[in-house]
Amino acid sequence: MAATAETATPPAHADDSLPAEVDVAIVGSGFSGLGMAIRLKREGFGDFVVLERDEEVGGTWWANTYPGCACDVPSHLYSFSFELNPKWTRTYSRQAEIRDYLRRCTDKYGIRPHLWLGTNVTSAAWDDDSRRWVVETERGTLRARMLVAGAGPLAEPKTPDLPGLETFEGKTMHSARWDHDYDLSGKRVASIGTGASAIQYVPAIQPEVEQLYAFQRTPPWIFPHTDRPTTRFERRLYKAFPFLQRLVRGLIYAARESNVPAFVKNPKRGMKLPEFLARRHMRKQISDPELLERVMPSYTIGCKRILPSNKWYPALQQPNVELITDGIEEVRPHSIVTKDGRELEVDAIILGTGFHVSDMPVAKYIRGRDGSTLDELWQGSPRAYLGTAITGYPNLFMLCGPNTGLGHNSMVYMIESQLEHVMCAMRAMRDGGAETVEVRPDVAARFNEELDERHKGTVWTTGCSSWYLDDTGRNATLWPDWTWRFRQRTARFDPAAYELRAKQADRAPVAA
């Protein structure tokens, strides 16, 4: 996504060639990639590069610039634990503030010299003879002993399969690739989808468009939003007394973690109160009985992601907004035809249709020892040990990998847990003289069997269709337990769970 003139910075190493070989290659510069780079730098692993396809760091917080874009996790929790930000201007941060926070982290921790911007990775293949990853980019090839995939699950926009969409002659854009040069003023706009992005941009653009058709397939459960501006006094207090911000962060974490029993242990009973609060919020904001019926979800709350908003329901009731619940029959050059035969003339179509999550595109480009891609290995159902390591793919670590997602807490907490595990593995390799590390197949299999067992009876298995589920219907996205348990399991490196190989091929595995 192109930056604005105010935010653009010159690409790192714009005129340089990639190094021929590095110790660690990191793909992506969002929270995952930058967090990995910072940990490496702080612990003396200095031979690494960060490969970023965009023109600046930030990952999803650089690419997503749609109107109203903000995080639905509280600001104090959505940051690195080692770099708290006392200057958040809102209790739930907007996109620009998170983007700028990540840029400051990049500069403060000296990551920019390791950063290769505008460098799109096209493939990565393990060469078993040299025990190196061969990483192909649009700027050249490099070899790396270790590969860290930090592209993240919200990297590739998902375009719906709508008949005739390619024939539309007006403006089409995905919310994650917003075209700010296109003026929506006075336009007739169709918004497809009612997920996390749409409930933010629809209220933001409603005042400027002539007509807005909001196409809804499944209504979301929506909670009252507690977002507010932070006061100058709060910001000064946190700056002067950092321990107070850590205390607030801990309290927020504990409050959100307290939702685990309702989601995981007994959703039938535990989700009654959240559903009551969501219904009350809906009824307080909507007076039209017919509209109320159309936005009322029929699935258990929490089965899909619960969304916070005080603006979505009021926006739907504006004179220039119409909620469309009929499916789309086809798209024509200047209109959309619904299943019931209505033809709606539109100038622009905005796709708020989410991302490739369980079918992550990076899986198509990473090839393991036998030449198979992750996509071929997984066959539509991603699996990894601790969401991080995969048998047959030595020296590869995934961040935000399968089953590390959350429906209740901060992904940054999960990322930092994974970072610790990766660093433990790298220290074990260094201290033991190992050249490769690979999770044992029996260990990975047992871990994923345990995950599948834990998912039984959770709210995510109550019957709704969500982006948490993969092509087989398995929940390949979420961690079905307390997050502190994930941290417990990733906090150490168990040599018995991995196979460590010494630098010379004829030597036995390194002893634990």
C-alpha positions as CSV (number, residue, x, y, z in Angstrom):
1,M,0.0,0.0,0.0
2,A,1.5,3.3,-1.0
3,A,2.3,5.7,1.9
4,T,1.3,9.2,2.0
5,A,3.8,11.9,1.4
6,E,3.8,12.6,5.2
7,T,4.7,9.1,6.2
8,A,6.9,7.8,3.3
9,T,10.6,7.2,4.0
10,P,13.4,6.2,1.6
11,P,13.5,2.4,1.1
12,A,16.4,0.8,3.1
13,H,19.2,-0.4,0.8
14,A,17.4,1.0,-2.2
15,D,20.4,0.7,-4.5
16,D,22.2,-2.2,-2.9
17,S,22.3,-5.9,-3.8
18,L,21.1,-8.5,-1.3
19,P,23.9,-10.2,0.7
20,A,24.8,-13.6,-0.7
21,E,24.3,-15.3,2.7
22,V,23.1,-14.4,6.2
23,D,22.6,-16.4,9.4
24,V,18.9,-15.5,9.7
25,A,16.4,-14.2,7.2
26,I,13.2,-12.8,8.5
27,V,10.2,-12.3,6.2
28,G,7.8,-9.5,7.2
29,S,8.2,-6.4,9.3
30,G,5.0,-6.2,11.4
31,F,5.0,-7.1,15.1
32,S,6.3,-10.6,14.4
33,G,9.2,-9.7,12.1
34,L,10.3,-6.6,14.0
35,G,10.0,-8.4,17.4
36,M,12.2,-11.2,16.0
37,A,14.7,-8.7,14.7
38,I,14.8,-6.8,18.0
39,R,15.3,-10.0,20.0
40,L,18.2,-11.1,17.7
41,K,19.9,-7.7,18.0
42,R,19.6,-7.6,21.8
43,E,21.0,-11.1,22.2
44,G,24.0,-10.7,20.0
45,F,22.7,-12.5,16.8
46,G,23.7,-9.7,14.5
47,D,23.9,-11.4,11.1
48,F,20.3,-11.1,9.9
49,V,18.1,-9.4,7.4
50,V,14.4,-8.4,7.5
51,L,12.8,-8.7,4.1
52,E,9.7,-6.5,3.6
53,R,7.7,-6.2,0.4
54,D,6.2,-2.8,1.3
55,E,8.0,0.5,1.4
56,E,7.9,0.8,5.2
57,V,7.6,-1.3,8.3
58,G,4.3,-2.1,10.0
59,G,2.8,-5.1,8.3
60,T,-0.9,-5.0,8.5
61,W,-0.7,-1.6,10.2
62,W,1.1,-0.2,7.2
63,A,-1.1,-1.7,4.5
64,N,-4.5,-1.2,6.1
65,T,-5.3,2.5,5.9
66,Y,-9.1,2.5,5.3
67,P,-11.1,5.2,7.0
68,G,-11.8,4.4,10.7
69,C,-9.1,1.7,10.8
70,A,-8.3,0.9,14.5
71,C,-7.3,-2.0,16.8
72,D,-10.0,-3.8,18.8
73,V,-7.5,-4.7,21.5
74,P,-6.8,-2.0,24.2
75,S,-3.7,0.1,23.4
76,H,-1.8,-0.7,26.6
77,L,-2.0,-4.4,25.8
78,Y,-1.3,-4.1,22.1
79,S,2.4,-3.3,22.2
80,F,5.7,-5.0,23.0
81,S,6.1,-5.7,26.7
82,F,9.6,-4.3,26.6
83,E,8.5,-1.1,24.9
84,L,5.4,0.3,26.5
85,N,4.0,3.5,25.0
86,P,2.8,6.1,27.5
87,K,1.7,8.4,24.7
88,W,-1.3,6.5,23.3
89,T,-3.9,9.1,22.6
90,R,-6.9,6.7,22.8
91,T,-7.6,3.6,24.8
92,Y,-8.0,1.7,21.5
93,S,-5.3,2.9,19.1
94,R,-5.9,4.0,15.5
95,Q,-3.9,2.6,12.6
96,A,-1.6,5.5,12.2
97,E,-0.5,5.5,15.9
98,I,0.3,1.7,15.8
99,R,2.2,2.2,12.5
100,D,4.2,5.0,14.0
101,Y,4.9,3.0,17.1
102,L,6.4,0.2,15.0
103,R,8.5,2.7,13.1
104,R,9.9,4.1,16.4
105,C,10.7,0.6,17.6
106,T,12.6,0.0,14.3
107,D,14.7,3.1,14.8
108,K,15.2,2.8,18.6
109,Y,16.5,-0.7,18.5
110,G,18.7,-0.3,15.4
111,I,16.8,-2.5,13.0
112,R,16.9,-0.2,10.0
113,P,20.4,-1.2,8.8
114,H,19.1,-4.8,8.6
115,L,15.9,-3.9,6.8
116,W,15.4,-4.5,3.1
117,L,12.2,-2.6,2.0
118,G,10.5,-3.2,-1.3
119,T,11.8,-6.7,-1.3
120,N,9.1,-9.2,-2.1
121,V,10.0,-12.9,-1.3
122,T,8.8,-15.2,-4.1
123,S,10.0,-18.5,-2.8
124,A,12.1,-20.2,-0.1
125,A,13.4,-23.7,-0.5
126,W,15.5,-25.8,1.8
127,D,18.8,-27.1,0.3
128,D,19.7,-30.2,2.3
129,D,23.2,-30.5,0.8
130,S,24.3,-27.1,2.1
131,R,21.8,-27.0,4.9
132,R,20.7,-23.6,3.9
133,W,17.4,-21.9,2.9
134,V,17.6,-20.5,-0.6
135,V,15.4,-17.4,-0.6
136,E,14.3,-15.9,-3.9
137,T,13.2,-12.4,-4.0
138,E,12.3,-9.9,-6.8
139,R,15.7,-8.2,-6.0
140,G,17.8,-11.3,-6.1
141,T,18.7,-14.5,-4.2
142,L,20.2,-15.0,-0.7
143,R,21.0,-18.0,1.4
144,A,20.2,-18.2,5.1
145,R,20.9,-20.8,7.8
146,M,17.6,-19.9,9.5
147,L,14.3,-18.7,8.1
148,V,11.7,-16.9,10.2
149,A,8.3,-16.5,8.5
150,G,6.7,-13.5,10.0
151,A,4.3,-12.5,7.2
152,G,1.3,-12.7,9.5
153,P,-2.3,-14.0,8.9
154,L,-3.7,-10.6,7.8
155,A,-1.4,-10.1,4.9
156,E,-3.3,-11.2,1.8
157,P,-6.7,-9.7,1.0
158,K,-9.4,-12.2,0.1
159,T,-11.5,-11.5,-3.0
160,P,-15.0,-13.1,-3.0
161,D,-16.0,-15.2,-6.0
162,L,-18.8,-13.0,-7.3
163,P,-20.0,-13.7,-10.9
164,G,-19.2,-10.8,-13.1
165,L,-17.0,-8.9,-10.6
166,E,-14.2,-8.6,-13.3
167,T,-16.7,-6.9,-15.6
168,F,-17.5,-4.0,-13.2
169,E,-16.4,-0.7,-14.8
170,G,-16.6,1.4,-11.7
171,K,-14.1,1.5,-8.8
172,T,-13.3,-1.8,-7.0
173,M,-11.0,-1.9,-4.0
174,H,-10.4,-4.1,-1.0
175,S,-10.5,-2.5,2.4
176,A,-6.9,-3.6,2.9
177,R,-5.8,-1.9,-0.3
178,W,-7.7,1.4,0.1
179,D,-7.3,3.9,-2.7
180,H,-7.2,7.3,-1.1
181,D,-7.0,9.0,-4.5
182,Y,-10.5,7.9,-5.3
183,D,-13.1,10.4,-4.0
184,L,-16.2,8.8,-2.6
185,S,-18.0,12.0,-2.2
186,G,-21.5,11.8,-3.9
187,K,-20.9,8.2,-5.0
188,R,-23.2,5.2,-4.9
189,V,-21.2,2.6,-3.0
190,A,-21.7,-1.1,-2.4
191,S,-19.8,-2.5,0.7
192,I,-19.5,-6.3,0.6
193,G,-19.1,-7.9,4.1
194,T,-19.9,-7.0,7.7
195,G,-16.8,-8.1,9.5
196,A,-14.2,-6.2,11.6
197,S,-13.1,-3.9,8.8
198,A,-16.5,-3.0,7.4
199,I,-18.0,-2.0,10.8
200,Q,-15.2,0.5,11.0
201,Y,-15.1,2.0,7.5
202,V,-18.9,2.0,6.8
203,P,-19.7,4.6,9.6
204,A,-16.6,6.6,8.5
205,I,-17.6,6.9,4.8
206,Q,-21.4,7.1,5.3
207,P,-21.5,10.9,5.7
208,E,-19.8,11.6,2.4
209,V,-21.4,9.1,0.0
210,E,-24.7,9.6,-1.8
211,Q,-25.9,6.1,-1.2
212,L,-24.4,3.1,0.6
213,Y,-25.5,-0.5,0.2
214,A,-24.2,-2.7,3.0
215,F,-24.3,-6.3,1.9
216,Q,-24.5,-8.7,4.8
217,R,-24.3,-12.4,4.6
218,T,-24.1,-13.2,8.3
219,P,-24.8,-10.5,11.0
220,P,-22.0,-10.1,13.6
221,W,-22.4,-9.9,17.3
222,I,-21.4,-6.4,18.4
223,F,-20.5,-5.2,21.8
224,P,-20.5,-1.6,23.1
225,H,-17.1,0.0,22.5
226,T,-15.2,1.4,25.5
227,D,-12.9,3.5,23.3
228,R,-12.2,7.0,24.5
229,P,-9.4,9.6,24.3
230,T,-6.7,9.3,27.0
231,T,-6.2,12.4,29.1
232,R,-3.0,14.5,29.2
233,F,-2.8,13.6,32.9
234,E,-2.9,9.9,32.1
235,R,-0.1,10.2,29.6
236,R,2.1,12.2,32.0
237,L,1.4,9.8,34.8
238,Y,2.4,6.7,32.7
239,K,5.5,8.5,31.5
240,A,6.6,9.4,35.0
241,F,5.6,6.1,36.6
242,P,6.0,3.3,34.0
243,F,5.0,0.7,36.7
244,L,1.5,2.1,36.7
245,Q,1.1,1.5,33.0
246,R,2.4,-2.1,33.5
247,L,-0.2,-2.5,36.2
248,V,-2.9,-1.3,33.9
249,R,-1.6,-3.6,31.2
250,G,-1.7,-6.5,33.6
251,L,-5.3,-5.8,34.7
252,I,-6.5,-5.5,31.1
253,Y,-4.7,-8.8,30.3
254,A,-6.4,-10.5,33.3
255,A,-9.8,-9.1,32.4
256,R,-9.6,-10.4,28.8
257,E,-8.2,-13.7,29.9
258,S,-11.1,-14.2,32.2
259,N,-13.2,-14.8,29.1
260,V,-11.5,-18.2,28.5
261,P,-13.9,-20.3,30.5
262,A,-16.9,-19.0,28.6
263,F,-15.2,-19.5,25.2
264,V,-13.6,-22.9,25.9
265,K,-14.9,-24.6,29.0
266,N,-18.7,-24.1,29.0
267,P,-19.9,-21.8,26.2
268,K,-23.6,-22.8,26.6
269,R,-23.7,-21.3,30.1
270,G,-20.7,-18.9,29.9
271,M,-21.9,-17.0,26.8
272,K,-25.3,-16.1,28.2
273,L,-24.1,-12.9,29.8
274,P,-22.2,-11.7,26.8
275,E,-25.2,-12.4,24.6
276,F,-27.5,-10.5,26.9
277,L,-25.1,-7.5,26.8
278,A,-24.9,-7.6,23.0
279,R,-28.7,-7.9,22.6
280,R,-29.2,-5.0,25.0
281,H,-26.7,-2.9,23.0
282,M,-28.5,-3.8,19.8
283,R,-31.9,-2.9,21.2
284,K,-30.7,0.4,22.6
285,Q,-29.3,1.5,19.3
286,I,-32.0,0.2,16.9
287,S,-35.6,1.3,17.1
288,D,-36.8,-0.3,13.8
289,P,-38.1,-3.8,14.6
290,E,-37.6,-5.0,11.0
291,L,-33.9,-3.9,11.0
292,L,-33.4,-5.4,14.5
293,E,-34.6,-8.7,13.2
294,R,-32.2,-8.6,10.2
295,V,-29.1,-7.8,12.3
296,M,-29.9,-10.3,15.0
297,P,-27.4,-13.2,14.7
298,S,-28.7,-16.8,14.9
299,Y,-25.4,-18.4,16.1
300,T,-23.8,-18.6,19.5
301,I,-22.0,-15.4,20.4
302,G,-18.2,-15.9,20.2
303,C,-18.4,-18.5,17.4
304,K,-17.3,-15.7,15.1
305,R,-15.2,-12.8,16.3
306,I,-17.1,-10.4,18.6
307,L,-16.8,-6.9,17.3
308,P,-16.8,-3.6,19.3
309,S,-18.7,-0.6,17.9
310,N,-20.9,2.2,18.9
311,K,-21.2,3.5,15.3
312,W,-22.3,0.5,13.2
313,Y,-26.0,0.3,14.1
314,P,-26.5,4.1,14.0
315,A,-24.9,4.1,10.5
316,L,-27.3,1.4,9.2
317,Q,-30.2,3.7,10.2
318,Q,-29.0,6.7,8.2
319,P,-31.2,7.7,5.2
320,N,-28.5,7.1,2.7
321,V,-27.7,3.5,4.0
322,E,-29.5,0.3,3.1
323,L,-28.7,-3.1,4.6
324,I,-28.9,-5.7,1.9
325,T,-29.4,-9.3,3.2
326,D,-30.2,-11.0,-0.1
327,G,-27.2,-12.7,-1.7
328,I,-25.6,-11.3,-4.9
329,E,-26.6,-13.0,-8.1
330,E,-24.1,-11.2,-10.3
331,V,-22.1,-8.0,-10.8
332,R,-22.7,-6.0,-14.0
333,P,-20.6,-3.2,-15.5
334,H,-22.4,-0.5,-13.5
335,S,-24.6,-2.4,-11.0
336,I,-25.1,-5.3,-8.6
337,V,-28.0,-7.7,-9.0
338,T,-29.3,-9.4,-5.9
339,K,-30.8,-12.9,-5.6
340,D,-34.3,-11.5,-5.5
341,G,-33.8,-9.7,-8.8
342,R,-33.1,-6.1,-7.6
343,E,-30.6,-4.2,-9.7
344,L,-28.6,-1.6,-7.7
345,E,-26.7,1.0,-9.7
346,V,-23.3,1.6,-8.0
347,D,-20.2,3.6,-8.8
348,A,-17.8,1.8,-6.5
349,I,-17.6,-1.6,-4.8
350,I,-15.6,-2.0,-1.5
351,L,-14.7,-5.5,-0.5
352,G,-14.6,-5.9,3.3
353,T,-14.1,-9.6,2.8
354,G,-11.2,-10.3,5.0
355,F,-7.9,-12.2,4.4
356,H,-6.5,-15.6,3.5
357,V,-5.9,-16.9,7.0
358,S,-6.0,-20.7,7.2
359,D,-5.1,-20.8,3.5
360,M,-2.1,-18.5,4.0
361,P,-0.4,-17.6,0.7
362,V,3.1,-18.0,2.2
363,A,2.5,-21.7,2.4
364,K,2.6,-21.9,-1.4
365,Y,6.1,-20.6,-1.5
366,I,8.0,-22.4,1.2
367,R,9.4,-25.8,0.2
368,G,10.9,-28.3,2.7
369,R,13.4,-31.1,2.5
370,D,11.5,-33.2,0.0
371,G,10.5,-30.3,-2.2
372,S,6.9,-30.1,-1.1
373,T,5.4,-26.8,-0.3
374,L,3.7,-26.2,3.1
375,D,0.5,-25.9,1.1
376,E,1.0,-29.4,-0.3
377,L,1.9,-30.8,3.1
378,W,-1.1,-29.3,4.9
379,Q,-3.7,-30.1,2.2
380,G,-6.0,-27.4,3.4
381,S,-5.5,-27.9,7.1
382,P,-2.4,-26.0,8.5
383,R,-0.6,-27.6,11.5
384,A,2.6,-26.8,13.4
385,Y,4.2,-27.6,16.7
386,L,3.4,-24.7,19.0
387,G,2.3,-22.8,15.9
388,T,6.1,-22.5,15.2
389,A,7.9,-25.5,13.9
390,I,7.1,-28.0,11.2
391,T,8.5,-31.5,10.5
392,G,10.4,-31.7,7.2
393,Y,11.2,-28.0,7.3
394,P,14.5,-27.7,9.2
395,N,15.6,-24.3,10.6
396,L,12.2,-22.8,9.8
397,F,10.2,-21.0,12.4
398,M,6.7,-19.5,11.8
399,L,5.4,-16.6,13.8
400,C,1.6,-16.2,14.1
401,G,1.4,-19.8,12.7
402,P,-1.4,-22.3,12.9
403,N,-3.5,-22.2,16.1
404,T,-1.8,-19.1,17.6
405,G,-4.6,-16.8,16.9
406,L,-6.9,-15.4,19.7
407,G,-10.5,-14.4,20.0
408,H,-10.2,-12.7,23.3
409,N,-6.7,-11.3,24.0
410,S,-3.6,-9.7,22.4
411,M,-1.7,-11.4,19.5
412,V,1.4,-9.5,20.6
413,Y,1.4,-11.6,23.8
414,M,1.4,-14.8,21.6
415,I,4.1,-13.4,19.3
416,E,6.4,-12.6,22.2
417,S,5.8,-16.1,23.5
418,Q,6.9,-17.5,20.2
419,L,9.9,-15.2,20.0
420,E,11.2,-16.6,23.3
421,H,10.8,-20.1,22.0
422,V,12.7,-19.3,18.8
423,M,15.5,-17.6,20.8
424,C,15.8,-20.7,23.1
425,A,16.1,-22.9,20.1
426,M,18.8,-20.7,18.6
427,R,20.8,-20.6,21.9
428,A,20.5,-24.4,22.1
429,M,21.9,-24.7,18.6
430,R,24.7,-22.3,19.3
431,D,25.7,-23.9,22.6
432,G,25.4,-27.5,21.3
433,G,27.2,-26.8,18.0
434,A,24.1,-27.8,16.0
435,E,23.5,-26.7,12.4
436,T,19.9,-27.8,12.0
437,V,16.9,-28.1,14.3
438,E,13.7,-29.8,13.4
439,V,10.6,-30.9,15.4
440,R,10.2,-34.6,15.8
441,P,7.1,-35.9,13.8
442,D,5.7,-37.9,16.8
443,V,5.9,-34.8,19.0
444,A,4.2,-32.6,16.4
445,A,1.5,-35.2,15.8
446,R,0.7,-35.5,19.6
447,F,0.6,-31.7,20.0
448,N,-1.9,-31.3,17.2
449,E,-4.0,-34.2,18.4
450,E,-4.2,-32.5,21.8
451,L,-5.2,-29.2,20.1
452,D,-8.0,-31.0,18.2
453,E,-9.2,-32.6,21.4
454,R,-9.2,-29.2,23.2
455,H,-11.3,-27.6,20.5
456,K,-14.1,-30.0,21.1
457,G,-16.9,-28.3,23.0
458,T,-15.6,-24.8,22.5
459,V,-17.7,-22.0,21.3
460,W,-16.0,-22.2,17.9
461,T,-17.5,-25.6,17.3
462,T,-21.1,-24.6,17.9
463,G,-22.0,-24.6,14.2
464,C,-21.2,-21.2,12.6
465,S,-19.0,-20.8,9.5
466,S,-16.1,-18.5,10.3
467,W,-12.7,-17.6,9.0
468,Y,-11.2,-19.5,12.0
469,L,-12.0,-22.8,10.2
470,D,-9.9,-24.3,7.4
471,D,-11.0,-26.2,4.3
472,T,-11.7,-29.4,6.3
473,G,-13.8,-27.6,9.0
474,R,-11.0,-27.8,11.6
475,N,-10.2,-24.7,13.7
476,A,-6.6,-24.1,12.4
477,T,-6.5,-20.5,13.6
478,L,-7.2,-20.2,17.3
479,W,-5.4,-21.3,20.5
480,P,-8.1,-23.1,22.5
481,D,-6.8,-22.4,26.0
482,W,-5.4,-19.8,28.4
483,T,-2.7,-17.7,26.8
484,W,-0.4,-18.1,29.8
485,R,-0.4,-21.8,29.1
486,F,0.9,-21.1,25.7
487,R,3.6,-19.0,27.2
488,Q,4.5,-21.7,29.6
489,R,4.9,-24.2,26.8
490,T,7.0,-21.9,24.7
491,A,9.1,-20.4,27.5
492,R,11.7,-23.2,27.2
493,F,13.2,-25.3,24.5
494,D,12.9,-29.1,25.1
495,P,15.7,-30.8,23.1
496,A,13.7,-34.1,23.4
497,A,11.0,-32.5,21.2
498,Y,13.5,-31.7,18.4
499,E,16.2,-33.3,16.4
500,L,19.4,-31.3,16.5
501,R,22.0,-32.1,13.9
502,A,25.6,-31.3,14.1
503,K,27.5,-29.3,11.5
504,Q,29.0,-32.3,9.9
505,A,26.7,-34.7,8.1
506,D,28.4,-37.8,9.4
507,R,28.1,-36.9,13.1
508,A,25.3,-38.1,15.3
509,P,22.5,-35.9,16.6
510,V,23.7,-33.4,19.2
511,A,23.0,-34.7,22.7
512,A,20.5,-32.9,24.9
